């Protein structure tokens, strides 16, 4: 199967600091990929490179067989949406007004929102399950509600690929589960998901593949079972063995299976 | 008193859609059509009353009849006072008010902050300094029908904006404290440079013109000047229309706007040019008038919400009303002495700005 997006030897850095070095991987259409790695490993940078917000220093990001940087901004924005970690809105926009901004790549120079745009906004609000919040002020919402608004904003772009930067951060466990359910639902709707995830316990069973980014290891791509091994995680996260409950639990699990 | 729950209730899963909230408008906001209609009525009323105010009193009804070309009881002297003295001045106030308010709206959107305004960030000061240079060195020159004074006012405004903007930007973000401090420093420098010209003017006799510019006096403009400035205002409004939707997107941040397909740099340049054109238009009629561009968009945003597309007409109308009222007060409260409307605006706007500063303290760092 042809991948939806491919990174081919992509390198990027800020100033003299290299963040991503010669990264190559594929995102299959319809997959649900978790991007994991320690703080500062460049997860956000990878997502921004995939969205075209940043341009690689060397190598190329390929979207549907075409290099991303050769495509018009609007065309990329109709295929790829990035849900950022943080969204600061300086004025008192309502939820609907925020989500309507997702239609920007479909608007002409003078043309405002048309009925098909309103339908797309309604659908996005419905998918993210926030139709009831649409006339509330964005800045007055809780963290979990804002997360859903940000996703609806991305969905209003009607993307094929949805990139999410730490979507479960700052959510309580109940809202985390709701968010994961939402991602499953979106995947069933045919949207490819690529999300950086901090909480490794959410990865297994919820994501079809895992991309591990670590300064100490080469980029690793595989199924959750292949990647989430204590031996790998210890090295990747530079975490002393048997000091973290997650690693302990996984080791016991392995022993049990072996026995 | 209602009885307290006797047993702990199982916690209901609170899905967002179960929350009752059906109102179309958030609390305290007014519908767009209602607001625009009210503002149009208010503007007409305010203009009529302003025309009626002055040493020679005329009833607003007679003025309306005269303006509409109906039979009216006005004497010839009254007609001359109305049409050649009061009407140009009232229209000039409306144009200045609308121009300042729209440029304030655009700069606030661009800087993502309700504290920006052409006066505060130095754009007006740049326009005044440019105009001073024009008065003193190139008073005879003109280009395509525009005087060198007007062109230099525009250039001064654009250059000041570019300087303040580049000072306030670092790593793709606008630091608001740097913005306000840079604006303050640049405004002060420009203000004193203009005073320098005022001293030079004492020798050459142009002091009166300069003083009225620095203090913000809406004089009685020549009809040609008024119509050119009104045309500039209309041009700027047309240019602003496609930018307004982009300002909404820019509110999400430059990076997000880029991700949504907005050409951020072009949009910024467009906003700075249009905002500076409006500032220069306002300055050419009324000189330095503080805070009008700050208060009007802010109040409009409270009533209507932050959608710039709908804010454009509302801000233009409110700005016009606000300045017509202010100028009428400026020329009638201490009659026969007129106080410059710029001074009156400083009295109203200063405290409002301080109030805003206190209120938005927490959202200082973006």
Interface residues (C-beta under 8 A of the other chain):
Chain A: X48 X51 X52 X53 X72 X73 X74 X76 X77 X78 X81 X82 X84 X87 X88 X89 X90 X91 X92 X93 X94 X97 X98 X101 X102 X104 X105 X107 X109 X110 X112 X129 X130 X131 X132 X133 X135 X136 X137 X145 X148 X157 X174
Chain B: X13 X15 X16 X17 X18 X19 X20 X21 X22 X23 X24 X25 X26 X112 X113 X114 X241 X242 X245 X248 X249 X251 X252 X253 X255 X256 X257 X258 X259 X260 X261 X262 X263 X301 X305 X306 X307 X309 X363 X366
